[in-house]
Amino acid sequence: MLPASSLALRSEHASCPCSPTSWSVCLCACCYEQAWYAKLGSVVSIKFLMERLPLIWVLQNQLTFLKALLFVMISLTGEV
């Protein structure tokens, strides 16, 4: 994924501006956007990271993920 986005954006830094330690903050911030596609993208990305990163990283960011995912569920209640 990183090589393809690096080619498209012409630099590795532009394709991945967040450091690995702040991925959870960047992804969870998208959960609070009004657009449904931003919420969907962040939920799918959180799922992807939770399945592939070490359990210790997931546990360290568990509360952040939980708050963001619950917000998505609550905010879309009347729309689906």
N, C-alpha and C positions, 0 to 999 in steps of 0.2 A: 504494500500500500504506500509506504513512504517513497520508494523509488519512482512509482508512477506519478505521485503528486509532486515530487521534486522536479521531474521532467516537465510537467505541465506548468508549474509556477516558476521554473528556472532557478530555484534555490531550495536547499533543504530547510533552511531556517524559515522561509516564507510558508512552506507547506506544513510546518509543525511548530508554531510559535510558542506553544505551551511546553514546559518541561514536564517530565514524567511525574514529578511530585505534585504538579498542579493540574493534572488531567481531570481529577475528580471535580475541582472547582470550576474548570472550564465547561465540562459536560453538564454539571448540575445547574450552572447559570442558564443554559439553554432550556432547561425544564421550566423556567419561570417566564419564558417568552410567551407572547400571546398567540403566535402562529402555531397551528397544530403540527406542521411539518418540522418545526424546530424541536418541539417536544418529542415527536416520533424519532427523530434523528438522535437526540440525546438518550432516550430510553434504549434504543437499539445499541448505541455505543456503550452505554453502561453495562448492558447485558454481555456484549462482546468482551469488554475488559474483565468483568467478573468471572467469565468462563476461562480466560487465558492467563491472567496475572496471578501471582502467588497469593495464597490465602491470607497471609499476614498483611499484604497491601489492601486487600478487600476489607479485612476487619478494621484496619486503621481508618478507612473511609466509609465505613458502614453507616454511620449516623447521617453523614452528608447525603449519601445515596438514598437513604430511607426518606429523609425530608423531601428531597426533590421528587422522588417517585410518588410519594403520597400526594404532593401538590398537584402532579399531573393527573392523578386519579380524581381528585376532588374538583379540579378546574374543568375537566371534561365530562362531568357527571350529567349535565343537562344537554350535552351536545351529541351524545351517542345513543 
